[in-house]
């Protein structure tokens, strides 16, 4: 891991465990996003700004629902 990536991860605010959801759980709670759409967003998270909402534990990928909702609110009205 590069020094830049390590320092960026250290600056993240702590994530509360009760906010963590699987991709399937987020898709159920927010039907506007399919699992496939969420996986694509996660794939491009470093580019689209979603990275702070993603928690990776080995192969498991979890989404911090509170940060995901903040990310959604930041993108309201940006598309025409």
PyMOL Python script that loads the backbone (N, CA, C, O; Angstrom):
from pymol import cmd

cmd.read_pdbstr("""\
ATOM      1  N   UNK A   1       0.850  -1.171   0.000  1.00  0.00           N
ATOM      2  CA  UNK A   1       0.000   0.000   0.000  1.00  0.00           C
ATOM      3  C   UNK A   1       0.896   1.234   0.000  1.00  0.00           C
ATOM      4  O   UNK A   1       1.893   1.302   0.719  1.00  0.00           O
ATOM      5  N   UNK A   2       0.532   2.167  -0.790  1.00  0.00           N
ATOM      6  CA  UNK A   2       1.340   3.378  -0.856  1.00  0.00           C
ATOM      7  C   UNK A   2       1.074   4.251   0.357  1.00  0.00           C
ATOM      8  O   UNK A   2       0.042   4.123   1.017  1.00  0.00           O
ATOM      9  N   UNK A   3       2.004   5.129   0.640  1.00  0.00           N
ATOM     10  CA  UNK A   3       1.871   6.017   1.796  1.00  0.00           C
ATOM     11  C   UNK A   3       0.643   6.919   1.646  1.00  0.00           C
ATOM     12  O   UNK A   3      -0.048   7.197   2.626  1.00  0.00           O
ATOM     13  N   UNK A   4       0.376   7.371   0.429  1.00  0.00           N
ATOM     14  CA  UNK A   4      -0.760   8.262   0.194  1.00  0.00           C
ATOM     15  C   UNK A   4      -2.091   7.571   0.512  1.00  0.00           C
ATOM     16  O   UNK A   4      -2.968   8.170   1.135  1.00  0.00           O
ATOM     17  N   UNK A   5      -2.240   6.320   0.087  1.00  0.00           N
ATOM     18  CA  UNK A   5      -3.462   5.586   0.373  1.00  0.00           C
ATOM     19  C   UNK A   5      -3.604   5.323   1.865  1.00  0.00           C
ATOM     20  O   UNK A   5      -4.702   5.431   2.413  1.00  0.00           O
ATOM     21  N   UNK A   6      -2.515   4.982   2.519  1.00  0.00           N
ATOM     22  CA  UNK A   6      -2.574   4.717   3.957  1.00  0.00           C
ATOM     23  C   UNK A   6      -2.997   5.963   4.713  1.00  0.00           C
ATOM     24  O   UNK A   6      -3.822   5.872   5.622  1.00  0.00           O
ATOM     25  N   UNK A   7      -2.458   7.122   4.368  1.00  0.00           N
ATOM     26  CA  UNK A   7      -2.813   8.332   5.085  1.00  0.00           C
ATOM     27  C   UNK A   7      -4.264   8.733   4.811  1.00  0.00           C
ATOM     28  O   UNK A   7      -4.927   9.278   5.694  1.00  0.00           O
ATOM     29  N   UNK A   8      -4.763   8.473   3.610  1.00  0.00           N
ATOM     30  CA  UNK A   8      -6.155   8.791   3.292  1.00  0.00           C
ATOM     31  C   UNK A   8      -7.099   7.925   4.119  1.00  0.00           C
ATOM     32  O   UNK A   8      -8.133   8.406   4.582  1.00  0.00           O
ATOM     33  N   UNK A   9      -6.753   6.655   4.310  1.00  0.00           N
ATOM     34  CA  UNK A   9      -7.601   5.761   5.103  1.00  0.00           C
ATOM     35  C   UNK A   9      -7.567   6.129   6.572  1.00  0.00           C
ATOM     36  O   UNK A   9      -8.576   5.994   7.265  1.00  0.00           O
ATOM     37  N   UNK A  10      -6.429   6.592   7.058  1.00  0.00           N
ATOM     38  CA  UNK A  10      -6.326   6.972   8.461  1.00  0.00           C
ATOM     39  C   UNK A  10      -7.180   8.190   8.769  1.00  0.00           C
ATOM     40  O   UNK A  10      -7.609   8.361   9.910  1.00  0.00           O
ATOM     41  N   UNK A  11      -7.440   9.046   7.776  1.00  0.00           N
ATOM     42  CA  UNK A  11      -8.200  10.268   7.999  1.00  0.00           C
ATOM     43  C   UNK A  11      -9.701  10.040   8.006  1.00  0.00           C
ATOM     44  O   UNK A  11     -10.452  10.957   8.336  1.00  0.00           O
ATOM     45  N   UNK A  12     -10.157   8.856   7.655  1.00  0.00           N
ATOM     46  CA  UNK A  12     -11.585   8.562   7.645  1.00  0.00           C
ATOM     47  C   UNK A  12     -12.142   8.621   9.062  1.00  0.00           C
ATOM     48  O   UNK A  12     -11.469   8.269  10.031  1.00  0.00           O
ATOM     49  N   UNK A  13     -13.365   9.065   9.153  1.00  0.00           N
ATOM     50  CA  UNK A  13     -14.047   9.043  10.433  1.00  0.00           C
ATOM     51  C   UNK A  13     -14.456   7.609  10.743  1.00  0.00           C
ATOM     52  O   UNK A  13     -14.690   6.822   9.826  1.00  0.00           O
ATOM     53  N   UNK A  14     -14.545   7.261  12.022  1.00  0.00           N
ATOM     54  CA  UNK A  14     -14.935   5.886  12.355  1.00  0.00           C
ATOM     55  C   UNK A  14     -16.355   5.572  11.872  1.00  0.00           C
ATOM     56  O   UNK A  14     -17.225   6.442  11.837  1.00  0.00           O
ATOM     57  N   UNK A  15     -16.560   4.326  11.508  1.00  0.00           N
ATOM     58  CA  UNK A  15     -17.860   3.859  11.040  1.00  0.00           C
ATOM     59  C   UNK A  15     -18.535   3.106  12.169  1.00  0.00           C
ATOM     60  O   UNK A  15     -17.914   2.270  12.824  1.00  0.00           O
ATOM     61  N   UNK A  16     -19.804   3.400  12.396  1.00  0.00           N
ATOM     62  CA  UNK A  16     -20.559   2.698  13.417  1.00  0.00           C
ATOM     63  C   UNK A  16     -21.089   1.403  12.830  1.00  0.00           C
ATOM     64  O   UNK A  16     -21.615   1.391  11.717  1.00  0.00           O
ATOM     65  N   UNK A  17     -20.955   0.315  13.572  1.00  0.00           N
ATOM     66  CA  UNK A  17     -21.344  -1.004  13.088  1.00  0.00           C
ATOM     67  C   UNK A  17     -22.797  -1.129  12.695  1.00  0.00           C
ATOM     68  O   UNK A  17     -23.125  -1.856  11.758  1.00  0.00           O
ATOM     69  N   UNK A  18     -23.687  -0.420  13.407  1.00  0.00           N
ATOM     70  CA  UNK A  18     -25.111  -0.561  13.081  1.00  0.00           C
ATOM     71  C   UNK A  18     -25.477   0.100  11.757  1.00  0.00           C
ATOM     72  O   UNK A  18     -26.578  -0.119  11.252  1.00  0.00           O
ATOM     73  N   UNK A  19     -24.590   0.896  11.187  1.00  0.00           N
ATOM     74  CA  UNK A  19     -24.838   1.540   9.897  1.00  0.00           C
ATOM     75  C   UNK A  19     -24.415   0.676   8.720  1.00  0.00           C
ATOM     76  O   UNK A  19     -24.732   1.005   7.577  1.00  0.00           O
ATOM     77  N   UNK A  20     -23.710  -0.417   8.970  1.00  0.00           N
ATOM     78  CA  UNK A  20     -23.179  -1.236   7.881  1.00  0.00           C
ATOM     79  C   UNK A  20     -24.254  -2.138   7.296  1.00  0.00           C
ATOM     80  O   UNK A  20     -25.014  -2.778   8.023  1.00  0.00           O
ATOM     81  N   UNK A  21     -24.304  -2.179   5.968  1.00  0.00           N
ATOM     82  CA  UNK A  21     -25.273  -2.998   5.243  1.00  0.00           C
ATOM     83  C   UNK A  21     -24.564  -3.736   4.111  1.00  0.00           C
ATOM     84  O   UNK A  21     -23.569  -3.258   3.566  1.00  0.00           O
ATOM     85  N   UNK A  22     -25.092  -4.901   3.769  1.00  0.00           N
ATOM     86  CA  UNK A  22     -24.596  -5.598   2.589  1.00  0.00           C
ATOM     87  C   UNK A  22     -25.179  -4.916   1.353  1.00  0.00           C
ATOM     88  O   UNK A  22     -26.087  -4.091   1.460  1.00  0.00           O
ATOM     89  N   UNK A  23     -24.663  -5.259   0.206  1.00  0.00           N
ATOM     90  CA  UNK A  23     -25.168  -4.688  -1.040  1.00  0.00           C
ATOM     91  C   UNK A  23     -26.643  -5.050  -1.216  1.00  0.00           C
ATOM     92  O   UNK A  23     -27.438  -4.214  -1.645  1.00  0.00           O
ATOM     93  N   UNK A  24     -27.010  -6.287  -0.889  1.00  0.00           N
ATOM     94  CA  UNK A  24     -28.397  -6.718  -0.996  1.00  0.00           C
ATOM     95  C   UNK A  24     -29.323  -5.950  -0.069  1.00  0.00           C
ATOM     96  O   UNK A  24     -30.442  -5.605  -0.449  1.00  0.00           O
ATOM     97  N   UNK A  25     -28.860  -5.680   1.147  1.00  0.00           N
ATOM     98  CA  UNK A  25     -29.679  -4.924   2.095  1.00  0.00           C
ATOM     99  C   UNK A  25     -29.903  -3.495   1.623  1.00  0.00           C
ATOM    100  O   UNK A  25     -31.002  -2.959   1.762  1.00  0.00           O
ATOM    101  N   UNK A  26     -28.867  -2.877   1.066  1.00  0.00           N
ATOM    102  CA  UNK A  26     -29.011  -1.510   0.556  1.00  0.00           C
ATOM    103  C   UNK A  26     -29.975  -1.507  -0.628  1.00  0.00           C
ATOM    104  O   UNK A  26     -30.798  -0.600  -0.751  1.00  0.00           O
ATOM    105  N   UNK A  27     -29.883  -2.503  -1.492  1.00  0.00           N
ATOM    106  CA  UNK A  27     -30.789  -2.587  -2.641  1.00  0.00           C
ATOM    107  C   UNK A  27     -32.240  -2.758  -2.190  1.00  0.00           C
ATOM    108  O   UNK A  27     -33.149  -2.217  -2.820  1.00  0.00           O
ATOM    109  N   UNK A  28     -32.465  -3.509  -1.101  1.00  0.00           N
ATOM    110  CA  UNK A  28     -33.820  -3.667  -0.565  1.00  0.00           C
ATOM    111  C   UNK A  28     -34.337  -2.358   0.028  1.00  0.00           C
ATOM    112  O   UNK A  28     -35.497  -1.999  -0.173  1.00  0.00           O
ATOM    113  N   UNK A  29     -33.487  -1.653   0.752  1.00  0.00           N
ATOM    114  CA  UNK A  29     -33.900  -0.419   1.412  1.00  0.00           C
ATOM    115  C   UNK A  29     -34.063   0.732   0.431  1.00  0.00           C
ATOM    116  O   UNK A  29     -34.845   1.652   0.668  1.00  0.00           O
ATOM    117  N   UNK A  30     -33.328   0.677  -0.665  1.00  0.00           N
ATOM    118  CA  UNK A  30     -33.356   1.765  -1.644  1.00  0.00           C
ATOM    119  C   UNK A  30     -33.601   1.144  -3.028  1.00  0.00           C
ATOM    120  O   UNK A  30     -32.654   0.939  -3.787  1.00  0.00           O
ATOM    121  N   UNK A  31     -34.859   0.847  -3.356  1.00  0.00           N
ATOM    122  CA  UNK A  31     -35.147   0.125  -4.600  1.00  0.00           C
ATOM    123  C   UNK A  31     -34.772   0.858  -5.873  1.00  0.00           C
ATOM    124  O   UNK A  31     -34.833   0.273  -6.954  1.00  0.00           O
ATOM    125  N   UNK A  32     -34.389   2.112  -5.780  1.00  0.00           N
ATOM    126  CA  UNK A  32     -33.933   2.840  -6.970  1.00  0.00           C
ATOM    127  C   UNK A  32     -32.612   2.272  -7.483  1.00  0.00           C
ATOM    128  O   UNK A  32     -32.244   2.500  -8.635  1.00  0.00           O
ATOM    129  N   UNK A  33     -31.894   1.530  -6.627  1.00  0.00           N
ATOM    130  CA  UNK A  33     -30.606   0.946  -7.005  1.00  0.00           C
ATOM    131  C   UNK A  33     -30.693  -0.570  -6.960  1.00  0.00           C
ATOM    132  O   UNK A  33     -31.019  -1.151  -5.925  1.00  0.00           O
ATOM    133  N   UNK A  34     -30.400  -1.208  -8.087  1.00  0.00           N
ATOM    134  CA  UNK A  34     -30.304  -2.672  -8.108  1.00  0.00           C
ATOM    135  C   UNK A  34     -28.954  -3.068  -7.531  1.00  0.00           C
ATOM    136  O   UNK A  34     -28.075  -2.224  -7.359  1.00  0.00           O
ATOM    137  N   UNK A  35     -28.790  -4.350  -7.232  1.00  0.00           N
ATOM    138  CA  UNK A  35     -27.487  -4.827  -6.746  1.00  0.00           C
ATOM    139  C   UNK A  35     -26.409  -4.579  -7.788  1.00  0.00           C
ATOM    140  O   UNK A  35     -25.285  -4.205  -7.451  1.00  0.00           O
ATOM    141  N   UNK A  36     -26.750  -4.789  -9.053  1.00  0.00           N
ATOM    142  CA  UNK A  36     -25.770  -4.573 -10.128  1.00  0.00           C
ATOM    143  C   UNK A  36     -25.345  -3.109 -10.191  1.00  0.00           C
ATOM    144  O   UNK A  36     -24.165  -2.805 -10.370  1.00  0.00           O
ATOM    145  N   UNK A  37     -26.307  -2.207 -10.043  1.00  0.00           N
ATOM    146  CA  UNK A  37     -25.983  -0.779 -10.079  1.00  0.00           C
ATOM    147  C   UNK A  37     -25.096  -0.403  -8.898  1.00  0.00           C
ATOM    148  O   UNK A  37     -24.155   0.376  -9.051  1.00  0.00           O
ATOM    149  N   UNK A  38     -25.393  -0.954  -7.716  1.00  0.00           N
ATOM    150  CA  UNK A  38     -24.562  -0.672  -6.541  1.00  0.00           C
ATOM    151  C   UNK A  38     -23.142  -1.206  -6.729  1.00  0.00           C
ATOM    152  O   UNK A  38     -22.170  -0.547  -6.361  1.00  0.00           O
ATOM    153  N   UNK A  39     -23.030  -2.402  -7.304  1.00  0.00           N
ATOM    154  CA  UNK A  39     -21.691  -2.968  -7.538  1.00  0.00           C
ATOM    155  C   UNK A  39     -20.885  -2.095  -8.508  1.00  0.00           C
ATOM    156  O   UNK A  39     -19.677  -1.930  -8.341  1.00  0.00           O
ATOM    157  N   UNK A  40     -21.546  -1.551  -9.500  1.00  0.00           N
ATOM    158  CA  UNK A  40     -20.863  -0.665 -10.445  1.00  0.00           C
ATOM    159  C   UNK A  40     -20.421   0.623  -9.746  1.00  0.00           C
ATOM    160  O   UNK A  40     -19.315   1.108  -9.983  1.00  0.00           O
ATOM    161  N   UNK A  41     -21.276   1.174  -8.892  1.00  0.00           N
ATOM    162  CA  UNK A  41     -20.895   2.359  -8.120  1.00  0.00           C
ATOM    163  C   UNK A  41     -19.696   2.064  -7.223  1.00  0.00           C
ATOM    164  O   UNK A  41     -18.786   2.884  -7.100  1.00  0.00           O
ATOM    165  N   UNK A  42     -19.703   0.887  -6.597  1.00  0.00           N
ATOM    166  CA  UNK A  42     -18.600   0.501  -5.714  1.00  0.00           C
ATOM    167  C   UNK A  42     -17.316   0.324  -6.519  1.00  0.00           C
ATOM    168  O   UNK A  42     -16.243   0.729  -6.071  1.00  0.00           O
ATOM    169  N   UNK A  43     -17.416  -0.273  -7.695  1.00  0.00           N
ATOM    170  CA  UNK A  43     -16.242  -0.460  -8.551  1.00  0.00           C
ATOM    171  C   UNK A  43     -15.575   0.875  -8.866  1.00  0.00           C
ATOM    172  O   UNK A  43     -14.348   0.970  -8.900  1.00  0.00           O
ATOM    173  N   UNK A  44     -16.386   1.899  -9.093  1.00  0.00           N
ATOM    174  CA  UNK A  44     -15.874   3.216  -9.454  1.00  0.00           C
ATOM    175  C   UNK A  44     -15.847   4.191  -8.272  1.00  0.00           C
ATOM    176  O   UNK A  44     -15.756   5.404  -8.462  1.00  0.00           O
ATOM    177  N   UNK A  45     -15.928   3.656  -7.058  1.00  0.00           N
ATOM    178  CA  UNK A  45     -15.987   4.499  -5.856  1.00  0.00           C
ATOM    179  C   UNK A  45     -14.826   5.481  -5.725  1.00  0.00           C
ATOM    180  O   UNK A  45     -15.057   6.614  -5.302  1.00  0.00           O
ATOM    181  N   UNK A  46     -13.587   5.108  -6.066  1.00  0.00           N
ATOM    182  CA  UNK A  46     -12.508   6.099  -5.948  1.00  0.00           C
ATOM    183  C   UNK A  46     -12.696   7.300  -6.876  1.00  0.00           C
ATOM    184  O   UNK A  46     -12.187   8.384  -6.593  1.00  0.00           O
ATOM    185  N   UNK A  47     -13.419   7.115  -7.976  1.00  0.00           N
ATOM    186  CA  UNK A  47     -13.624   8.199  -8.927  1.00  0.00           C
ATOM    187  C   UNK A  47     -14.890   9.008  -8.648  1.00  0.00           C
ATOM    188  O   UNK A  47     -14.935  10.209  -8.916  1.00  0.00           O
ATOM    189  N   UNK A  48     -15.923   8.346  -8.108  1.00  0.00           N
ATOM    190  CA  UNK A  48     -17.204   9.035  -7.930  1.00  0.00           C
ATOM    191  C   UNK A  48     -17.418   9.583  -6.519  1.00  0.00           C
ATOM    192  O   UNK A  48     -18.447  10.201  -6.247  1.00  0.00           O
ATOM    193  N   UNK A  49     -16.462   9.364  -5.628  1.00  0.00           N
ATOM    194  CA  UNK A  49     -16.551   9.923  -4.279  1.00  0.00           C
ATOM    195  C   UNK A  49     -17.278   9.054  -3.276  1.00  0.00           C
ATOM    196  O   UNK A  49     -17.518   9.492  -2.151  1.00  0.00           O
ATOM    197  N   UNK A  50     -17.634   7.838  -3.646  1.00  0.00           N
ATOM    198  CA  UNK A  50     -18.361   6.947  -2.744  1.00  0.00           C
ATOM    199  C   UNK A  50     -17.446   6.200  -1.774  1.00  0.00           C
ATOM    200  O   UNK A  50     -17.932   5.574  -0.832  1.00  0.00           O
ATOM    201  N   UNK A  51     -16.165   6.253  -1.983  1.00  0.00           N
ATOM    202  CA  UNK A  51     -15.196   5.478  -1.196  1.00  0.00           C
ATOM    203  C   UNK A  51     -15.366   5.607   0.325  1.00  0.00           C
ATOM    204  O   UNK A  51     -15.235   4.596   1.015  1.00  0.00           O
ATOM    205  N   UNK A  52     -15.647   6.779   0.882  1.00  0.00           N
ATOM    206  CA  UNK A  52     -15.817   6.858   2.344  1.00  0.00           C
ATOM    207  C   UNK A  52     -16.994   6.029   2.884  1.00  0.00           C
ATOM    208  O   UNK A  52     -17.038   5.731   4.078  1.00  0.00           O
ATOM    209  N   UNK A  53     -17.929   5.661   2.031  1.00  0.00           N
ATOM    210  CA  UNK A  53     -19.084   4.870   2.464  1.00  0.00           C
ATOM    211  C   UNK A  53     -18.841   3.367   2.336  1.00  0.00           C
ATOM    212  O   UNK A  53     -19.690   2.571   2.738  1.00  0.00           O
ATOM    213  N   UNK A  54     -17.703   2.970   1.789  1.00  0.00           N
ATOM    214  CA  UNK A  54     -17.408   1.563   1.531  1.00  0.00           C
ATOM    215  C   UNK A  54     -16.468   1.017   2.596  1.00  0.00           C
ATOM    216  O   UNK A  54     -15.457   1.634   2.933  1.00  0.00           O
ATOM    217  N   UNK A  55     -16.824  -0.157   3.120  1.00  0.00           N
ATOM    218  CA  UNK A  55     -15.973  -0.855   4.084  1.00  0.00           C
ATOM    219  C   UNK A  55     -15.644  -2.208   3.473  1.00  0.00           C
ATOM    220  O   UNK A  55     -16.541  -2.987   3.152  1.00  0.00           O
ATOM    221  N   UNK A  56     -14.367  -2.483   3.316  1.00  0.00           N
ATOM    222  CA  UNK A  56     -13.930  -3.748   2.727  1.00  0.00           C
ATOM    223  C   UNK A  56     -13.279  -4.598   3.807  1.00  0.00           C
ATOM    224  O   UNK A  56     -12.311  -4.184   4.445  1.00  0.00           O
ATOM    225  N   UNK A  57     -13.825  -5.794   4.003  1.00  0.00           N
ATOM    226  CA  UNK A  57     -13.287  -6.748   4.962  1.00  0.00           C
ATOM    227  C   UNK A  57     -12.995  -8.039   4.205  1.00  0.00           C
ATOM    228  O   UNK A  57     -13.869  -8.891   4.040  1.00  0.00           O
ATOM    229  N   UNK A  58     -11.750  -8.166   3.747  1.00  0.00           N
ATOM    230  CA  UNK A  58     -11.422  -9.304   2.897  1.00  0.00           C
ATOM    231  C   UNK A  58     -12.196  -9.194   1.601  1.00  0.00           C
ATOM    232  O   UNK A  58     -12.096  -8.194   0.891  1.00  0.00           O
ATOM    233  N   UNK A  59     -12.975 -10.234   1.292  1.00  0.00           N
ATOM    234  CA  UNK A  59     -13.791 -10.209   0.073  1.00  0.00           C
ATOM    235  C   UNK A  59     -15.153  -9.557   0.296  1.00  0.00           C
ATOM    236  O   UNK A  59     -15.846  -9.208  -0.660  1.00  0.00           O
ATOM    237  N   UNK A  60     -15.526  -9.397   1.545  1.00  0.00           N
ATOM    238  CA  UNK A  60     -16.833  -8.805   1.862  1.00  0.00           C
ATOM    239  C   UNK A  60     -16.784  -7.296   1.697  1.00  0.00           C
ATOM    240  O   UNK A  60     -15.846  -6.637   2.146  1.00  0.00           O
ATOM    241  N   UNK A  61     -17.799  -6.765   1.053  1.00  0.00           N
ATOM    242  CA  UNK A  61     -17.923  -5.321   0.856  1.00  0.00           C
ATOM    243  C   UNK A  61     -19.206  -4.883   1.538  1.00  0.00           C
ATOM    244  O   UNK A  61     -20.286  -5.389   1.235  1.00  0.00           O
ATOM    245  N   UNK A  62     -19.079  -3.944   2.457  1.00  0.00           N
ATOM    246  CA  UNK A  62     -20.232  -3.407   3.173  1.00  0.00           C
ATOM    247  C   UNK A  62     -20.362  -1.927   2.865  1.00  0.00           C
ATOM    248  O   UNK A  62     -19.393  -1.264   2.495  1.00  0.00           O
ATOM    249  N   UNK A  63     -21.571  -1.425   3.022  1.00  0.00           N
ATOM    250  CA  UNK A  63     -21.841  -0.014   2.754  1.00  0.00           C
ATOM    251  C   UNK A  63     -22.332   0.627   4.049  1.00  0.00           C
ATOM    252  O   UNK A  63     -23.251   0.124   4.695  1.00  0.00           O
ATOM    253  N   UNK A  64     -21.711   1.735   4.412  1.00  0.00           N
ATOM    254  CA  UNK A  64     -22.170   2.519   5.556  1.00  0.00           C
ATOM    255  C   UNK A  64     -23.389   3.297   5.060  1.00  0.00           C
ATOM    256  O   UNK A  64     -23.259   4.224   4.260  1.00  0.00           O
ATOM    257  N   UNK A  65     -24.569   2.915   5.539  1.00  0.00           N
ATOM    258  CA  UNK A  65     -25.814   3.492   5.011  1.00  0.00           C
ATOM    259  C   UNK A  65     -25.912   4.992   5.271  1.00  0.00           C
ATOM    260  O   UNK A  65     -26.450   5.727   4.442  1.00  0.00           O
ATOM    261  N   UNK A  66     -25.408   5.449   6.394  1.00  0.00           N
ATOM    262  CA  UNK A  66     -25.457   6.884   6.695  1.00  0.00           C
ATOM    263  C   UNK A  66     -24.604   7.681   5.709  1.00  0.00           C
ATOM    264  O   UNK A  66     -25.037   8.713   5.195  1.00  0.00           O
ATOM    265  N   UNK A  67     -23.399   7.200   5.451  1.00  0.00           N
ATOM    266  CA  UNK A  67     -22.512   7.893   4.497  1.00  0.00           C
ATOM    267  C   UNK A  67     -23.021   7.762   3.067  1.00  0.00           C
ATOM    268  O   UNK A  67     -22.848   8.678   2.263  1.00  0.00           O
ATOM    269  N   UNK A  68     -23.649   6.630   2.741  1.00  0.00           N
ATOM    270  CA  UNK A  68     -24.230   6.453   1.410  1.00  0.00           C
ATOM    271  C   UNK A  68     -25.329   7.486   1.192  1.00  0.00           C
ATOM    272  O   UNK A  68     -25.406   8.096   0.125  1.00  0.00           O
ATOM    273  N   UNK A  69     -26.182   7.688   2.202  1.00  0.00           N
ATOM    274  CA  UNK A  69     -27.247   8.688   2.090  1.00  0.00           C
ATOM    275  C   UNK A  69     -26.676  10.093   1.974  1.00  0.00           C
ATOM    276  O   UNK A  69     -27.218  10.913   1.233  1.00  0.00           O
ATOM    277  N   UNK A  70     -25.595  10.390   2.685  1.00  0.00           N
ATOM    278  CA  UNK A  70     -24.933  11.692   2.555  1.00  0.00           C
ATOM    279  C   UNK A  70     -24.418  11.876   1.131  1.00  0.00           C
ATOM    280  O   UNK A  70     -24.570  12.945   0.540  1.00  0.00           O
ATOM    281  N   UNK A  71     -23.806  10.821   0.585  1.00  0.00           N
ATOM    282  CA  UNK A  71     -23.292  10.862  -0.779  1.00  0.00           C
ATOM    283  C   UNK A  71     -24.425  11.127  -1.768  1.00  0.00           C
ATOM    284  O   UNK A  71     -24.274  11.931  -2.688  1.00  0.00           O
ATOM    285  N   UNK A  72     -25.561  10.452  -1.578  1.00  0.00           N
ATOM    286  CA  UNK A  72     -26.709  10.680  -2.458  1.00  0.00           C
ATOM    287  C   UNK A  72     -27.178  12.130  -2.386  1.00  0.00           C
ATOM    288  O   UNK A  72     -27.464  12.746  -3.413  1.00  0.00           O
ATOM    289  N   UNK A  73     -27.255  12.669  -1.185  1.00  0.00           N
ATOM    290  CA  UNK A  73     -27.713  14.053  -1.018  1.00  0.00           C
ATOM    291  C   UNK A  73     -26.754  15.037  -1.681  1.00  0.00           C
ATOM    292  O   UNK A  73     -27.190  16.070  -2.189  1.00  0.00           O
ATOM    293  N   UNK A  74     -25.461  14.735  -1.683  1.00  0.00           N
ATOM    294  CA  UNK A  74     -24.482  15.619  -2.334  1.00  0.00           C
ATOM    295  C   UNK A  74     -24.672  15.636  -3.844  1.00  0.00           C
ATOM    296  O   UNK A  74     -24.299  16.610  -4.498  1.00  0.00           O
ATOM    297  N   UNK A  75     -25.240  14.584  -4.408  1.00  0.00           N
ATOM    298  CA  UNK A  75     -25.393  14.467  -5.859  1.00  0.00           C
ATOM    299  C   UNK A  75     -26.787  14.839  -6.350  1.00  0.00           C
ATOM    300  O   UNK A  75     -27.075  14.695  -7.538  1.00  0.00           O
ATOM    301  N   UNK A  76     -27.629  15.298  -5.488  1.00  0.00           N
ATOM    302  CA  UNK A  76     -28.978  15.722  -5.917  1.00  0.00           C
ATOM    303  C   UNK A  76     -28.892  16.934  -6.837  1.00  0.00           C
ATOM    304  O   UNK A  76     -28.187  17.900  -6.546  1.00  0.00           O
ATOM    305  N   UNK A  77     -29.605  16.869  -7.929  1.00  0.00           N
ATOM    306  CA  UNK A  77     -29.685  18.012  -8.825  1.00  0.00           C
ATOM    307  C   UNK A  77     -28.471  18.248  -9.697  1.00  0.00           C
ATOM    308  O   UNK A  77     -28.423  19.245 -10.417  1.00  0.00           O
ATOM    309  N   UNK A  78     -27.472  17.348  -9.654  1.00  0.00           N
ATOM    310  CA  UNK A  78     -26.292  17.547 -10.487  1.00  0.00           C
ATOM    311  C   UNK A  78     -26.535  17.100 -11.928  1.00  0.00           C
ATOM    312  O   UNK A  78     -25.918  17.628 -12.853  1.00  0.00           O
ATOM    313  N   UNK A  79     -27.423  16.139 -12.120  1.00  0.00           N
ATOM    314  CA  UNK A  79     -27.677  15.684 -13.491  1.00  0.00           C
ATOM    315  C   UNK A  79     -28.874  16.438 -14.055  1.00  0.00           C
ATOM    316  O   UNK A  79     -29.781  16.831 -13.322  1.00  0.00           O
ATOM    317  N   UNK A  80     -28.860  16.629 -15.355  1.00  0.00           N
ATOM    318  CA  UNK A  80     -29.944  17.393 -15.990  1.00  0.00           C
ATOM    319  C   UNK A  80     -31.051  16.484 -16.473  1.00  0.00           C
ATOM    320  O   UNK A  80     -32.040  16.958 -17.031  1.00  0.00           O
TER     321      UNK A  80
END
""", "prot")
cmd.dss("prot")
cmd.show_as("cartoon", "prot")
cmd.util.cbc("prot")
cmd.orient("prot")
